[in-house]
Amino acid sequence: MLATVVTAILGALGIVGTLAAARIQARGAIRQAEAAVAQAHATHRAAIEAATTQARTSFEQQARAARRPVYLSLVEAGHSFADRLPDLFDGSFTGDTPLESERNAIRVALSRVELEGPSPLINLGRSVLTVAEKAERMAVAMRSELFALYRLGVATGEYEDPSWNEAHYDVALTASSALQRLHQARPSGMSSQDRYAVLREYLLTTDQTYIPDAAAQRSLWEAIREADNAMHGAAHAGVISEGSGRRLIIRAVDRERDATAIFDSNSDAFHAARVRFTEAAREYLHNPSL
């Protein structure tokens, strides 16, 4: 009887041991299965990420290729505007918006940049249009003055005018030289406002033999008179108009910068804006990390 009981107990223990071993094996199989599933998920995610990266890279390359002609159109429009800008100086333009077609070309090109982006290039493109519009406005506002300077510049050989004879060159050279001397007349201790006060007194004085008592005022007065007489001679000869001559005298006395300096500063600002846009576009197109 005892033997039978012992045998039964040992049998039961064997069954328990078998079940425990089976459970341990099952746990190992589950862990292996879970590891296989995790590896499969990782492989799947890596494949998706690789495909996404490849697709993104391909899209970015296509986008950059599409943007290249867009940027180029703004660069070319800027070149066309810059090529015509000197025409505002030499007087070979008419109307209040002489560069309307060139300016509109910049505006159209900018609209394409605004559609394509990115934002930094949009901002730089807008600055190109803004500076171009300012340069044109300033030149149109000084149209007669710039044209007068152009006409006087013919006498120095900077420009040519086949319609002129020797008399034209003589009076233009005289007027140009007198204007230059007036522009350089800066008596010590006299501010721009002081110089303008002397000019205003000169313009209101009908007695041309009058000479101020103060030495500084006297030197400036004589320079104004010389330039005024020279401008009248140039206007009488048909080189410039009376109004242009008067404006040139006022600016030479009252302003630190003359019309040519103002024109050049606006032209330089426009060139700088174009350069900034071009360099940023080049960097963007050739640097994949941007």
GIGI-V644473 format. One record per residue. N is the residue number from 1. D_LAST is the distance of its C-alpha to the last C-alpha in Angstrom with 1 decimal. Layout:
# GIGI-V644473
n: [N:N]
d_last: [D_LAST:D_LAST]
This chain:
# GIGI-V644473
n: [1:2:3:4:5:6:7:8:9:10:11:12:13:14:15:16:17:18:19:20:21:22:23:24:25:26:27:28:29:30:31:32:33:34:35:36:37:38:39:40:41:42:43:44:45:46:47:48:49:50:51:52:53:54:55:56:57:58:59:60:61:62:63:64:65:66:67:68:69:70:71:72:73:74:75:76:77:78:79:80:81:82:83:84:85:86:87:88:89:90:91:92:93:94:95:96:97:98:99:100:101:102:103:104:105:106:107:108:109:110:111:112:113:114:115:116:117:118:119:120:121:122:123:124:125:126:127:128:129:130:131:132:133:134:135:136:137:138:139:140:141:142:143:144:145:146:147:148:149:150:151:152:153:154:155:156:157:158:159:160:161:162:163:164:165:166:167:168:169:170:171:172:173:174:175:176:177:178:179:180:181:182:183:184:185:186:187:188:189:190:191:192:193:194:195:196:197:198:199:200:201:202:203:204:205:206:207:208:209:210:211:212:213:214:215:216:217:218:219:220:221:222:223:224:225:226:227:228:229:230:231:232:233:234:235:236:237:238:239:240:241:242:243:244:245:246:247:248:249:250:251:252:253:254:255:256:257:258:259:260:261:262:263:264:265:266:267:268:269:270:271:272:273:274:275:276:277:278:279:280:281:282:283:284:285:286:287:288:289:290]
d_last: [89.7:87.6:86.3:85.2:83.3:81.6:80.6:79.2:77.2:75.8:74.9:73.1:71.2:70.3:68.9:66.9:65.5:64.6:62.8:60.9:59.9:58.8:56.7:55.0:54.2:52.9:50.6:49.3:48.7:46.9:44.6:43.9:43.3:40.9:39.0:38.9:37.6:34.9:33.8:33.8:31.6:29.2:29.2:28.7:25.8:24.1:24.8:23.3:20.1:19.8:20.6:18.1:15.3:16.5:16.9:13.4:12.1:14.7:14.1:10.4:11.8:14.6:12.7:10.9:14.4:16.0:13.9:14.7:18.4:17.7:16.0:18.7:21.3:20.5:20.4:23.7:25.3:24.5:26.2:29.2:29.6:29.5:32.1:34.4:34.0:36.7:39.1:39.2:40.6:43.3:44.7:44.3:43.0:44.8:44.2:42.1:38.8:39.0:35.3:35.1:33.9:31.2:30.0:30.1:28.0:25.2:25.7:25.5:22.3:20.8:22.0:20.0:16.8:17.7:18.1:14.9:12.5:10.1:12.2:11.2:12.1:15.1:16.3:16.2:17.9:20.5:21.3:22.0:24.6:26.0:26.7:28.1:30.5:31.6:32.3:34.4:36.2:37.2:38.4:40.4:41.9:43.1:44.1:47.7:47.0:44.3:46.7:49.5:47.5:46.7:50.5:51.4:48.8:50.7:53.5:51.4:50.4:46.7:47.3:50.1:52.4:55.1:57.1:58.0:61.2:62.2:63.2:59.7:58.2:60.7:60.2:56.4:56.4:58.8:56.7:53.4:55.0:56.6:53.4:51.6:54.5:54.3:50.6:51.3:54.2:52.9:56.1:55.5:55.5:54.8:51.7:50.1:52.2:55.3:54.8:54.3:57.5:59.4:57.9:59.0:62.4:62.6:61.7:64.3:67.0:69.5:71.4:69.6:71.9:70.7:68.9:67.5:69.2:66.1:65.1:61.3:61.9:64.3:61.8:59.1:61.8:63.0:59.4:58.9:62.3:61.5:58.2:59.9:62.7:60.3:58.2:61.4:62.4:59.1:59.4:63.0:62.0:59.4:56.4:54.8:55.9:57.7:55.0:52.3:54.5:55.0:51.3:50.5:53.2:52.0:48.4:49.6:51.6:49.6:46.0:44.2:42.1:43.6:42.2:40.7:38.7:37.5:36.5:34.7:32.8:31.5:30.8:28.8:26.9:26.0:25.0:22.7:21.0:20.5:19.1:16.5:15.3:15.5:13.6:10.7:10.9:11.3:8.3:6.1:8.6:8.9:5.9:5.5:3.8:0.0]
